[in-house]
Amino acid sequence: MLNQNDYTAVFDASPDAMLVVDADGVIRDLNRQAVAMFGWSREELEGSEVERLIPGASRGRPRRHRRR
């Protein structure tokens, strides 16, 4: 079983941008690649809604999907 340090090392070592988003659409974790890809700081993204990263015209779609 991975402990927190192992999880963080594997998560940050991934070559892909990754977000952990809860059922309410709130970003709970993100790796360095996500920070680089989106151009926002970890502090700006962690705890915010994932819709922040989606173009305005498409923002309602994920919210409707979560409600289902």
CHARMM-style PDB file with segment names, atoms N, HN, CA, C and O in Angstrom:
ATOM      1  N   MET     1       0.843  -1.179   0.000  1.00  0.00      PROA
ATOM      2  CA  MET     1       0.000   0.000   0.000  1.00  0.00      PROA
ATOM      3  C   MET     1       0.887   1.240   0.000  1.00  0.00      PROA
ATOM      4  O   MET     1       1.897   1.291   0.703  1.00  0.00      PROA
ATOM      5  N   LEU     2       0.505   2.237  -0.791  1.00  0.00      PROA
ATOM      6  HN  LEU     2      -0.315   2.197  -1.361  1.00  0.00      PROA
ATOM      7  CA  LEU     2       1.282   3.476  -0.865  1.00  0.00      PROA
ATOM      8  C   LEU     2       1.001   4.375   0.327  1.00  0.00      PROA
ATOM      9  O   LEU     2      -0.148   4.546   0.734  1.00  0.00      PROA
ATOM     10  N   ASN     3       2.058   4.944   0.881  1.00  0.00      PROA
ATOM     11  HN  ASN     3       2.992   4.805   0.551  1.00  0.00      PROA
ATOM     12  CA  ASN     3       1.857   5.960   1.899  1.00  0.00      PROA
ATOM     13  C   ASN     3       1.805   7.325   1.205  1.00  0.00      PROA
ATOM     14  O   ASN     3       1.989   7.401  -0.009  1.00  0.00      PROA
ATOM     15  N   GLN     4       1.564   8.374   1.938  1.00  0.00      PROA
ATOM     16  HN  GLN     4       1.414   8.312   2.925  1.00  0.00      PROA
ATOM     17  CA  GLN     4       1.408   9.709   1.340  1.00  0.00      PROA
ATOM     18  C   GLN     4       2.647  10.138   0.569  1.00  0.00      PROA
ATOM     19  O   GLN     4       2.524  10.719  -0.509  1.00  0.00      PROA
ATOM     20  N   ASN     5       3.837   9.867   1.092  1.00  0.00      PROA
ATOM     21  HN  ASN     5       3.937   9.395   1.968  1.00  0.00      PROA
ATOM     22  CA  ASN     5       5.071  10.253   0.398  1.00  0.00      PROA
ATOM     23  C   ASN     5       5.216   9.510  -0.919  1.00  0.00      PROA
ATOM     24  O   ASN     5       5.613  10.103  -1.922  1.00  0.00      PROA
ATOM     25  N   ASP     6       4.896   8.204  -0.931  1.00  0.00      PROA
ATOM     26  HN  ASP     6       4.574   7.722  -0.116  1.00  0.00      PROA
ATOM     27  CA  ASP     6       4.964   7.420  -2.162  1.00  0.00      PROA
ATOM     28  C   ASP     6       3.956   7.941  -3.183  1.00  0.00      PROA
ATOM     29  O   ASP     6       4.283   8.107  -4.358  1.00  0.00      PROA
ATOM     30  N   TYR     7       2.729   8.199  -2.730  1.00  0.00      PROA
ATOM     31  HN  TYR     7       2.463   8.065  -1.775  1.00  0.00      PROA
ATOM     32  CA  TYR     7       1.686   8.719  -3.613  1.00  0.00      PROA
ATOM     33  C   TYR     7       2.146  10.028  -4.264  1.00  0.00      PROA
ATOM     34  O   TYR     7       2.020  10.196  -5.477  1.00  0.00      PROA
ATOM     35  N   THR     8       2.675  10.946  -3.467  1.00  0.00      PROA
ATOM     36  HN  THR     8       2.778  10.810  -2.481  1.00  0.00      PROA
ATOM     37  CA  THR     8       3.113  12.241  -3.981  1.00  0.00      PROA
ATOM     38  C   THR     8       4.239  12.075  -4.988  1.00  0.00      PROA
ATOM     39  O   THR     8       4.250  12.744  -6.021  1.00  0.00      PROA
ATOM     40  N   ALA     9       5.176  11.199  -4.700  1.00  0.00      PROA
ATOM     41  HN  ALA     9       5.167  10.656  -3.861  1.00  0.00      PROA
ATOM     42  CA  ALA     9       6.299  10.972  -5.618  1.00  0.00      PROA
ATOM     43  C   ALA     9       5.815  10.423  -6.955  1.00  0.00      PROA
ATOM     44  O   ALA     9       6.253  10.891  -8.006  1.00  0.00      PROA
ATOM     45  N   VAL    10       4.928   9.449  -6.934  1.00  0.00      PROA
ATOM     46  HN  VAL    10       4.571   9.069  -6.080  1.00  0.00      PROA
ATOM     47  CA  VAL    10       4.407   8.852  -8.169  1.00  0.00      PROA
ATOM     48  C   VAL    10       3.549   9.867  -8.924  1.00  0.00      PROA
ATOM     49  O   VAL    10       3.676  10.008 -10.140  1.00  0.00      PROA
ATOM     50  N   PHE    11       2.690  10.562  -8.215  1.00  0.00      PROA
ATOM     51  HN  PHE    11       2.586  10.448  -7.227  1.00  0.00      PROA
ATOM     52  CA  PHE    11       1.796  11.552  -8.816  1.00  0.00      PROA
ATOM     53  C   PHE    11       2.597  12.638  -9.524  1.00  0.00      PROA
ATOM     54  O   PHE    11       2.299  12.976 -10.670  1.00  0.00      PROA
ATOM     55  N   ASP    12       3.610  13.188  -8.857  1.00  0.00      PROA
ATOM     56  HN  ASP    12       3.852  12.913  -7.927  1.00  0.00      PROA
ATOM     57  CA  ASP    12       4.411  14.254  -9.449  1.00  0.00      PROA
ATOM     58  C   ASP    12       5.372  13.760 -10.529  1.00  0.00      PROA
ATOM     59  O   ASP    12       5.777  14.537 -11.394  1.00  0.00      PROA
ATOM     60  N   ALA    13       5.739  12.487 -10.493  1.00  0.00      PROA
ATOM     61  HN  ALA    13       5.410  11.855  -9.791  1.00  0.00      PROA
ATOM     62  CA  ALA    13       6.659  11.949 -11.498  1.00  0.00      PROA
ATOM     63  C   ALA    13       5.961  11.637 -12.824  1.00  0.00      PROA
ATOM     64  O   ALA    13       6.628  11.407 -13.833  1.00  0.00      PROA
ATOM     65  N   SER    14       4.651  11.627 -12.828  1.00  0.00      PROA
ATOM     66  HN  SER    14       4.110  11.814 -12.008  1.00  0.00      PROA
ATOM     67  CA  SER    14       3.927  11.325 -14.058  1.00  0.00      PROA
ATOM     68  C   SER    14       4.247  12.355 -15.134  1.00  0.00      PROA
ATOM     69  O   SER    14       4.310  13.550 -14.845  1.00  0.00      PROA
ATOM     70  N   PRO    15       4.450  11.910 -16.369  1.00  0.00      PROA
ATOM     71  CA  PRO    15       4.699  12.869 -17.454  1.00  0.00      PROA
ATOM     72  C   PRO    15       3.421  13.592 -17.899  1.00  0.00      PROA
ATOM     73  O   PRO    15       3.489  14.552 -18.666  1.00  0.00      PROA
ATOM     74  N   ASP    16       2.271  13.137 -17.425  1.00  0.00      PROA
ATOM     75  HN  ASP    16       2.217  12.357 -16.801  1.00  0.00      PROA
ATOM     76  CA  ASP    16       0.989  13.719 -17.811  1.00  0.00      PROA
ATOM     77  C   ASP    16       0.450  14.637 -16.723  1.00  0.00      PROA
ATOM     78  O   ASP    16       0.682  14.413 -15.535  1.00  0.00      PROA
ATOM     79  N   ALA    17      -0.265  15.662 -17.139  1.00  0.00      PROA
ATOM     80  HN  ALA    17      -0.453  15.844 -18.104  1.00  0.00      PROA
ATOM     81  CA  ALA    17      -0.954  16.535 -16.191  1.00  0.00      PROA
ATOM     82  C   ALA    17      -2.113  15.748 -15.588  1.00  0.00      PROA
ATOM     83  O   ALA    17      -2.875  15.107 -16.311  1.00  0.00      PROA
ATOM     84  N   MET    18      -2.245  15.798 -14.260  1.00  0.00      PROA
ATOM     85  HN  MET    18      -1.626  16.319 -13.673  1.00  0.00      PROA
ATOM     86  CA  MET    18      -3.329  15.076 -13.590  1.00  0.00      PROA
ATOM     87  C   MET    18      -3.965  15.957 -12.521  1.00  0.00      PROA
ATOM     88  O   MET    18      -3.291  16.704 -11.812  1.00  0.00      PROA
ATOM     89  N   LEU    19      -5.284  15.841 -12.433  1.00  0.00      PROA
ATOM     90  HN  LEU    19      -5.831  15.234 -13.009  1.00  0.00      PROA
ATOM     91  CA  LEU    19      -6.057  16.516 -11.405  1.00  0.00      PROA
ATOM     92  C   LEU    19      -6.840  15.466 -10.641  1.00  0.00      PROA
ATOM     93  O   LEU    19      -7.285  14.477 -11.223  1.00  0.00      PROA
ATOM     94  N   VAL    20      -7.012  15.671  -9.348  1.00  0.00      PROA
ATOM     95  HN  VAL    20      -6.651  16.475  -8.875  1.00  0.00      PROA
ATOM     96  CA  VAL    20      -7.928  14.874  -8.549  1.00  0.00      PROA
ATOM     97  C   VAL    20      -9.083  15.816  -8.231  1.00  0.00      PROA
ATOM     98  O   VAL    20      -8.904  16.846  -7.583  1.00  0.00      PROA
ATOM     99  N   VAL    21     -10.282  15.439  -8.703  1.00  0.00      PROA
ATOM    100  HN  VAL    21     -10.428  14.601  -9.230  1.00  0.00      PROA
ATOM    101  CA  VAL    21     -11.463  16.283  -8.556  1.00  0.00      PROA
ATOM    102  C   VAL    21     -12.513  15.499  -7.787  1.00  0.00      PROA
ATOM    103  O   VAL    21     -12.779  14.340  -8.107  1.00  0.00      PROA
ATOM    104  N   ASP    22     -13.117  16.120  -6.768  1.00  0.00      PROA
ATOM    105  HN  ASP    22     -12.901  17.061  -6.507  1.00  0.00      PROA
ATOM    106  CA  ASP    22     -14.123  15.415  -5.983  1.00  0.00      PROA
ATOM    107  C   ASP    22     -15.493  15.434  -6.671  1.00  0.00      PROA
ATOM    108  O   ASP    22     -15.642  16.015  -7.746  1.00  0.00      PROA
ATOM    109  N   ALA    23     -16.468  14.812  -6.063  1.00  0.00      PROA
ATOM    110  HN  ALA    23     -16.347  14.340  -5.190  1.00  0.00      PROA
ATOM    111  CA  ALA    23     -17.802  14.673  -6.650  1.00  0.00      PROA
ATOM    112  C   ALA    23     -18.502  16.015  -6.843  1.00  0.00      PROA
ATOM    113  O   ALA    23     -19.444  16.115  -7.629  1.00  0.00      PROA
ATOM    114  N   ASP    24     -18.051  17.037  -6.139  1.00  0.00      PROA
ATOM    115  HN  ASP    24     -17.285  16.956  -5.501  1.00  0.00      PROA
ATOM    116  CA  ASP    24     -18.630  18.372  -6.278  1.00  0.00      PROA
ATOM    117  C   ASP    24     -17.907  19.216  -7.316  1.00  0.00      PROA
ATOM    118  O   ASP    24     -18.246  20.382  -7.516  1.00  0.00      PROA
ATOM    119  N   GLY    25     -16.910  18.634  -7.979  1.00  0.00      PROA
ATOM    120  HN  GLY    25     -16.635  17.686  -7.817  1.00  0.00      PROA
ATOM    121  CA  GLY    25     -16.174  19.354  -9.011  1.00  0.00      PROA
ATOM    122  C   GLY    25     -15.065  20.245  -8.476  1.00  0.00      PROA
ATOM    123  O   GLY    25     -14.592  21.133  -9.185  1.00  0.00      PROA
ATOM    124  N   VAL    26     -14.642  20.020  -7.230  1.00  0.00      PROA
ATOM    125  HN  VAL    26     -15.026  19.299  -6.654  1.00  0.00      PROA
ATOM    126  CA  VAL    26     -13.583  20.820  -6.620  1.00  0.00      PROA
ATOM    127  C   VAL    26     -12.245  20.115  -6.802  1.00  0.00      PROA
ATOM    128  O   VAL    26     -12.119  18.923  -6.519  1.00  0.00      PROA
ATOM    129  N   ILE    27     -11.258  20.849  -7.270  1.00  0.00      PROA
ATOM    130  HN  ILE    27     -11.361  21.817  -7.499  1.00  0.00      PROA
ATOM    131  CA  ILE    27      -9.917  20.298  -7.461  1.00  0.00      PROA
ATOM    132  C   ILE    27      -9.282  20.090  -6.087  1.00  0.00      PROA
ATOM    133  O   ILE    27      -9.096  21.039  -5.326  1.00  0.00      PROA
ATOM    134  N   ARG    28      -8.955  18.841  -5.786  1.00  0.00      PROA
ATOM    135  HN  ARG    28      -9.106  18.070  -6.404  1.00  0.00      PROA
ATOM    136  CA  ARG    28      -8.373  18.492  -4.489  1.00  0.00      PROA
ATOM    137  C   ARG    28      -6.872  18.270  -4.548  1.00  0.00      PROA
ATOM    138  O   ARG    28      -6.189  18.403  -3.533  1.00  0.00      PROA
ATOM    139  N   ASP    29      -6.346  17.931  -5.724  1.00  0.00      PROA
ATOM    140  HN  ASP    29      -6.901  17.823  -6.548  1.00  0.00      PROA
ATOM    141  CA  ASP    29      -4.903  17.728  -5.881  1.00  0.00      PROA
ATOM    142  C   ASP    29      -4.563  17.894  -7.348  1.00  0.00      PROA
ATOM    143  O   ASP    29      -5.410  17.673  -8.214  1.00  0.00      PROA
ATOM    144  N   LEU    30      -3.341  18.277  -7.628  1.00  0.00      PROA
ATOM    145  HN  LEU    30      -2.653  18.456  -6.924  1.00  0.00      PROA
ATOM    146  CA  LEU    30      -2.852  18.397  -8.997  1.00  0.00      PROA
ATOM    147  C   LEU    30      -1.348  18.249  -8.967  1.00  0.00      PROA
ATOM    148  O   LEU    30      -0.700  18.543  -7.962  1.00  0.00      PROA
ATOM    149  N   ASN    31      -0.799  17.791 -10.080  1.00  0.00      PROA
ATOM    150  HN  ASN    31      -1.326  17.552 -10.896  1.00  0.00      PROA
ATOM    151  CA  ASN    31       0.645  17.597 -10.111  1.00  0.00      PROA
ATOM    152  C   ASN    31       1.325  18.771 -10.818  1.00  0.00      PROA
ATOM    153  O   ASN    31       0.669  19.671 -11.344  1.00  0.00      PROA
ATOM    154  N   ARG    32       2.654  18.735 -10.814  1.00  0.00      PROA
ATOM    155  HN  ARG    32       3.187  18.004 -10.388  1.00  0.00      PROA
ATOM    156  CA  ARG    32       3.443  19.826 -11.406  1.00  0.00      PROA
ATOM    157  C   ARG    32       3.140  20.020 -12.883  1.00  0.00      PROA
ATOM    158  O   ARG    32       3.153  21.146 -13.381  1.00  0.00      PROA
ATOM    159  N   GLN    33       2.867  18.922 -13.585  1.00  0.00      PROA
ATOM    160  HN  GLN    33       2.856  18.008 -13.180  1.00  0.00      PROA
ATOM    161  CA  GLN    33       2.584  19.025 -15.003  1.00  0.00      PROA
ATOM    162  C   GLN    33       1.272  19.780 -15.243  1.00  0.00      PROA
ATOM    163  O   GLN    33       1.153  20.507 -16.229  1.00  0.00      PROA
ATOM    164  N   ALA    34       0.303  19.617 -14.364  1.00  0.00      PROA
ATOM    165  HN  ALA    34       0.400  19.027 -13.563  1.00  0.00      PROA
ATOM    166  CA  ALA    34      -0.964  20.354 -14.492  1.00  0.00      PROA
ATOM    167  C   ALA    34      -0.733  21.841 -14.259  1.00  0.00      PROA
ATOM    168  O   ALA    34      -1.309  22.679 -14.955  1.00  0.00      PROA
ATOM    169  N   VAL    35       0.100  22.167 -13.291  1.00  0.00      PROA
ATOM    170  HN  VAL    35       0.568  21.487 -12.726  1.00  0.00      PROA
ATOM    171  CA  VAL    35       0.430  23.567 -13.039  1.00  0.00      PROA
ATOM    172  C   VAL    35       1.060  24.174 -14.288  1.00  0.00      PROA
ATOM    173  O   VAL    35       0.687  25.270 -14.706  1.00  0.00      PROA
ATOM    174  N   ALA    36       2.014  23.460 -14.883  1.00  0.00      PROA
ATOM    175  HN  ALA    36       2.317  22.570 -14.543  1.00  0.00      PROA
ATOM    176  CA  ALA    36       2.689  23.962 -16.088  1.00  0.00      PROA
ATOM    177  C   ALA    36       1.728  24.060 -17.270  1.00  0.00      PROA
ATOM    178  O   ALA    36       1.773  25.029 -18.028  1.00  0.00      PROA
ATOM    179  N   MET    37       0.868  23.073 -17.427  1.00  0.00      PROA
ATOM    180  HN  MET    37       0.831  22.286 -16.812  1.00  0.00      PROA
ATOM    181  CA  MET    37      -0.047  23.042 -18.573  1.00  0.00      PROA
ATOM    182  C   MET    37      -1.086  24.160 -18.520  1.00  0.00      PROA
ATOM    183  O   MET    37      -1.352  24.818 -19.526  1.00  0.00      PROA
ATOM    184  N   PHE    38      -1.668  24.368 -17.344  1.00  0.00      PROA
ATOM    185  HN  PHE    38      -1.452  23.834 -16.527  1.00  0.00      PROA
ATOM    186  CA  PHE    38      -2.740  25.349 -17.239  1.00  0.00      PROA
ATOM    187  C   PHE    38      -2.248  26.762 -16.968  1.00  0.00      PROA
ATOM    188  O   PHE    38      -2.975  27.726 -17.206  1.00  0.00      PROA
ATOM    189  N   GLY    39      -1.012  26.898 -16.471  1.00  0.00      PROA
ATOM    190  HN  GLY    39      -0.421  26.115 -16.279  1.00  0.00      PROA
ATOM    191  CA  GLY    39      -0.448  28.220 -16.242  1.00  0.00      PROA
ATOM    192  C   GLY    39      -0.960  28.924 -14.991  1.00  0.00      PROA
ATOM    193  O   GLY    39      -0.759  30.128 -14.833  1.00  0.00      PROA
ATOM    194  N   TRP    40      -1.607  28.199 -14.116  1.00  0.00      PROA
ATOM    195  HN  TRP    40      -1.771  27.221 -14.243  1.00  0.00      PROA
ATOM    196  CA  TRP    40      -2.079  28.738 -12.839  1.00  0.00      PROA
ATOM    197  C   TRP    40      -1.200  28.136 -11.749  1.00  0.00      PROA
ATOM    198  O   TRP    40      -0.617  27.071 -11.952  1.00  0.00      PROA
ATOM    199  N   SER    41      -1.095  28.779 -10.625  1.00  0.00      PROA
ATOM    200  HN  SER    41      -1.569  29.644 -10.460  1.00  0.00      PROA
ATOM    201  CA  SER    41      -0.325  28.217  -9.519  1.00  0.00      PROA
ATOM    202  C   SER    41      -1.153  27.140  -8.818  1.00  0.00      PROA
ATOM    203  O   SER    41      -2.374  27.079  -8.966  1.00  0.00      PROA
ATOM    204  N   ARG    42      -0.472  26.303  -8.064  1.00  0.00      PROA
ATOM    205  HN  ARG    42       0.520  26.352  -7.945  1.00  0.00      PROA
ATOM    206  CA  ARG    42      -1.154  25.274  -7.262  1.00  0.00      PROA
ATOM    207  C   ARG    42      -2.160  25.939  -6.327  1.00  0.00      PROA
ATOM    208  O   ARG    42      -3.281  25.453  -6.173  1.00  0.00      PROA
ATOM    209  N   GLU    43      -1.764  27.047  -5.703  1.00  0.00      PROA
ATOM    210  HN  GLU    43      -0.854  27.441  -5.828  1.00  0.00      PROA
ATOM    211  CA  GLU    43      -2.643  27.739  -4.761  1.00  0.00      PROA
ATOM    212  C   GLU    43      -3.899  28.291  -5.448  1.00  0.00      PROA
ATOM    213  O   GLU    43      -4.968  28.341  -4.839  1.00  0.00      PROA
ATOM    214  N   GLU    44      -3.771  28.699  -6.690  1.00  0.00      PROA
ATOM    215  HN  GLU    44      -2.902  28.659  -7.184  1.00  0.00      PROA
ATOM    216  CA  GLU    44      -4.924  29.218  -7.427  1.00  0.00      PROA
ATOM    217  C   GLU    44      -5.899  28.105  -7.810  1.00  0.00      PROA
ATOM    218  O   GLU    44      -7.111  28.322  -7.838  1.00  0.00      PROA
ATOM    219  N   LEU    45      -5.375  26.921  -8.103  1.00  0.00      PROA
ATOM    220  HN  LEU    45      -4.391  26.745  -8.081  1.00  0.00      PROA
ATOM    221  CA  LEU    45      -6.227  25.837  -8.588  1.00  0.00      PROA
ATOM    222  C   LEU    45      -6.784  24.946  -7.485  1.00  0.00      PROA
ATOM    223  O   LEU    45      -7.964  24.596  -7.509  1.00  0.00      PROA
ATOM    224  N   GLU    46      -5.954  24.580  -6.528  1.00  0.00      PROA
ATOM    225  HN  GLU    46      -4.996  24.864  -6.509  1.00  0.00      PROA
ATOM    226  CA  GLU    46      -6.400  23.661  -5.475  1.00  0.00      PROA
ATOM    227  C   GLU    46      -7.522  24.309  -4.659  1.00  0.00      PROA
ATOM    228  O   GLU    46      -7.363  25.406  -4.123  1.00  0.00      PROA
ATOM    229  N   GLY    47      -8.646  23.618  -4.579  1.00  0.00      PROA
ATOM    230  HN  GLY    47      -8.776  22.727  -5.015  1.00  0.00      PROA
ATOM    231  CA  GLY    47      -9.806  24.132  -3.858  1.00  0.00      PROA
ATOM    232  C   GLY    47     -10.791  24.893  -4.728  1.00  0.00      PROA
ATOM    233  O   GLY    47     -11.862  25.279  -4.259  1.00  0.00      PROA
ATOM    234  N   SER    48     -10.440  25.112  -5.991  1.00  0.00      PROA
ATOM    235  HN  SER    48      -9.570  24.798  -6.371  1.00  0.00      PROA
ATOM    236  CA  SER    48     -11.360  25.804  -6.898  1.00  0.00      PROA
ATOM    237  C   SER    48     -12.135  24.786  -7.728  1.00  0.00      PROA
ATOM    238  O   SER    48     -11.778  23.609  -7.778  1.00  0.00      PROA
ATOM    239  N   GLU    49     -13.187  25.247  -8.372  1.00  0.00      PROA
ATOM    240  HN  GLU    49     -13.478  26.203  -8.331  1.00  0.00      PROA
ATOM    241  CA  GLU    49     -13.988  24.354  -9.214  1.00  0.00      PROA
ATOM    242  C   GLU    49     -13.242  24.038 -10.506  1.00  0.00      PROA
ATOM    243  O   GLU    49     -12.568  24.899 -11.073  1.00  0.00      PROA
ATOM    244  N   VAL    50     -13.369  22.810 -10.957  1.00  0.00      PROA
ATOM    245  HN  VAL    50     -13.916  22.111 -10.497  1.00  0.00      PROA
ATOM    246  CA  VAL    50     -12.696  22.379 -12.180  1.00  0.00      PROA
ATOM    247  C   VAL    50     -13.191  23.181 -13.388  1.00  0.00      PROA
ATOM    248  O   VAL    50     -12.474  23.310 -14.381  1.00  0.00      PROA
ATOM    249  N   GLU    51     -14.394  23.711 -13.308  1.00  0.00      PROA
ATOM    250  HN  GLU    51     -14.976  23.606 -12.501  1.00  0.00      PROA
ATOM    251  CA  GLU    51     -14.932  24.512 -14.414  1.00  0.00      PROA
ATOM    252  C   GLU    51     -14.068  25.730 -14.705  1.00  0.00      PROA
ATOM    253  O   GLU    51     -14.144  26.293 -15.797  1.00  0.00      PROA
ATOM    254  N   ARG    52     -13.261  26.138 -13.757  1.00  0.00      PROA
ATOM    255  HN  ARG    52     -13.200  25.680 -12.870  1.00  0.00      PROA
ATOM    256  CA  ARG    52     -12.343  27.259 -13.964  1.00  0.00      PROA
ATOM    257  C   ARG    52     -11.434  27.003 -15.170  1.00  0.00      PROA
ATOM    258  O   ARG    52     -10.979  27.944 -15.819  1.00  0.00      PROA
ATOM    259  N   LEU    53     -11.175  25.736 -15.461  1.00  0.00      PROA
ATOM    260  HN  LEU    53     -11.545  24.972 -14.933  1.00  0.00      PROA
ATOM    261  CA  LEU    53     -10.259  25.358 -16.542  1.00  0.00      PROA
ATOM    262  C   LEU    53     -10.965  25.113 -17.868  1.00  0.00      PROA
ATOM    263  O   LEU    53     -10.309  24.813 -18.866  1.00  0.00      PROA
ATOM    264  N   ILE    54     -12.282  25.233 -17.897  1.00  0.00      PROA
ATOM    265  HN  ILE    54     -12.815  25.477 -17.086  1.00  0.00      PROA
ATOM    266  CA  ILE    54     -13.073  24.916 -19.084  1.00  0.00      PROA
ATOM    267  C   ILE    54     -13.546  26.212 -19.734  1.00  0.00      PROA
ATOM    268  O   ILE    54     -14.005  27.116 -19.035  1.00  0.00      PROA
ATOM    269  N   PRO    55     -13.442  26.321 -21.058  1.00  0.00      PROA
ATOM    270  CA  PRO    55     -13.915  27.537 -21.728  1.00  0.00      PROA
ATOM    271  C   PRO    55     -15.371  27.843 -21.362  1.00  0.00      PROA
ATOM    272  O   PRO    55     -16.181  26.933 -21.184  1.00  0.00      PROA
ATOM    273  N   GLY    56     -15.684  29.116 -21.254  1.00  0.00      PROA
ATOM    274  HN  GLY    56     -15.025  29.855 -21.399  1.00  0.00      PROA
ATOM    275  CA  GLY    56     -16.987  29.585 -20.805  1.00  0.00      PROA
ATOM    276  C   GLY    56     -18.184  28.919 -21.445  1.00  0.00      PROA
ATOM    277  O   GLY    56     -19.134  28.570 -20.745  1.00  0.00      PROA
ATOM    278  N   ALA    57     -18.168  28.733 -22.742  1.00  0.00      PROA
ATOM    279  HN  ALA    57     -17.395  29.017 -23.311  1.00  0.00      PROA
ATOM    280  CA  ALA    57     -19.319  28.165 -23.449  1.00  0.00      PROA
ATOM    281  C   ALA    57     -19.598  26.717 -23.053  1.00  0.00      PROA
ATOM    282  O   ALA    57     -20.712  26.232 -23.248  1.00  0.00      PROA
ATOM    283  N   SER    58     -18.620  26.030 -22.510  1.00  0.00      PROA
ATOM    284  HN  SER    58     -17.715  26.424 -22.352  1.00  0.00      PROA
ATOM    285  CA  SER    58     -18.777  24.614 -22.169  1.00  0.00      PROA
ATOM    286  C   SER    58     -18.866  24.354 -20.668  1.00  0.00      PROA
ATOM    287  O   SER    58     -18.950  23.195 -20.262  1.00  0.00      PROA
ATOM    288  N   ARG    59     -18.851  25.376 -19.844  1.00  0.00      PROA
ATOM    289  HN  ARG    59     -18.782  26.317 -20.174  1.00  0.00      PROA
ATOM    290  CA  ARG    59     -18.782  25.186 -18.391  1.00  0.00      PROA
ATOM    291  C   ARG    59     -19.997  24.503 -17.789  1.00  0.00      PROA
ATOM    292  O   ARG    59     -19.858  23.820 -16.775  1.00  0.00      PROA
ATOM    293  N   GLY    60     -21.167  24.653 -18.359  1.00  0.00      PROA
ATOM    294  HN  GLY    60     -21.280  25.207 -19.184  1.00  0.00      PROA
ATOM    295  CA  GLY    60     -22.365  24.048 -17.786  1.00  0.00      PROA
ATOM    296  C   GLY    60     -22.414  22.544 -17.934  1.00  0.00      PROA
ATOM    297  O   GLY    60     -23.041  21.863 -17.123  1.00  0.00      PROA
ATOM    298  N   ARG    61     -21.770  22.020 -18.943  1.00  0.00      PROA
ATOM    299  HN  ARG    61     -21.261  22.573 -19.602  1.00  0.00      PROA
ATOM    300  CA  ARG    61     -21.825  20.585 -19.229  1.00  0.00      PROA
ATOM    301  C   ARG    61     -21.314  19.721 -18.076  1.00  0.00      PROA
ATOM    302  O   ARG    61     -22.012  18.782 -17.692  1.00  0.00      PROA
ATOM    303  N   PRO    62     -20.137  19.981 -17.501  1.00  0.00      PROA
ATOM    304  CA  PRO    62     -19.677  19.141 -16.379  1.00  0.00      PROA
ATOM    305  C   PRO    62     -20.594  19.228 -15.159  1.00  0.00      PROA
ATOM    306  O   PRO    62     -20.792  18.232 -14.463  1.00  0.00      PROA
ATOM    307  N   ARG    63     -21.146  20.391 -14.900  1.00  0.00      PROA
ATOM    308  HN  ARG    63     -20.985  21.200 -15.466  1.00  0.00      PROA
ATOM    309  CA  ARG    63     -22.058  20.526 -13.756  1.00  0.00      PROA
ATOM    310  C   ARG    63     -23.314  19.668 -13.960  1.00  0.00      PROA
ATOM    311  O   ARG    63     -23.771  19.000 -13.033  1.00  0.00      PROA
ATOM    312  N   ARG    64     -23.859  19.692 -15.164  1.00  0.00      PROA
ATOM    313  HN  ARG    64     -23.488  20.235 -15.917  1.00  0.00      PROA
ATOM    314  CA  ARG    64     -25.043  18.869 -15.461  1.00  0.00      PROA
ATOM    315  C   ARG    64     -24.692  17.382 -15.338  1.00  0.00      PROA
ATOM    316  O   ARG    64     -25.478  16.594 -14.811  1.00  0.00      PROA
ATOM    317  N   HSD    65     -23.528  17.014 -15.821  1.00  0.00      PROA
ATOM    318  HN  HSD    65     -22.890  17.653 -16.249  1.00  0.00      PROA
ATOM    319  CA  HSD    65     -23.090  15.618 -15.742  1.00  0.00      PROA
ATOM    320  C   HSD    65     -22.979  15.169 -14.279  1.00  0.00      PROA
ATOM    321  O   HSD    65     -23.410  14.065 -13.948  1.00  0.00      PROA
ATOM    322  N   ARG    66     -22.421  15.989 -13.413  1.00  0.00      PROA
ATOM    323  HN  ARG    66     -22.071  16.886 -13.682  1.00  0.00      PROA
ATOM    324  CA  ARG    66     -22.286  15.629 -11.991  1.00  0.00      PROA
ATOM    325  C   ARG    66     -23.659  15.491 -11.329  1.00  0.00      PROA
ATOM    326  O   ARG    66     -23.846  14.621 -10.478  1.00  0.00      PROA
ATOM    327  N   ARG    67     -24.600  16.321 -11.702  1.00  0.00      PROA
ATOM    328  HN  ARG    67     -24.449  17.027 -12.393  1.00  0.00      PROA
ATOM    329  CA  ARG    67     -25.943  16.231 -11.098  1.00  0.00      PROA
ATOM    330  C   ARG    67     -26.625  14.919 -11.415  1.00  0.00      PROA
ATOM    331  O   ARG    67     -27.426  14.428 -10.620  1.00  0.00      PROA
ATOM    332  N   ARG    68     -26.317  14.341 -12.577  1.00  0.00      PROA
ATOM    333  HN  ARG    68     -25.666  14.740 -13.223  1.00  0.00      PROA
ATOM    334  CA  ARG    68     -26.904  13.056 -12.953  1.00  0.00      PROA
ATOM    335  C   ARG    68     -26.273  11.977 -12.120  1.00  0.00      PROA
ATOM    336  OT1 ARG    68     -26.617  10.804 -12.266  1.00  0.00      PROA
TER     337      ARG     68
END
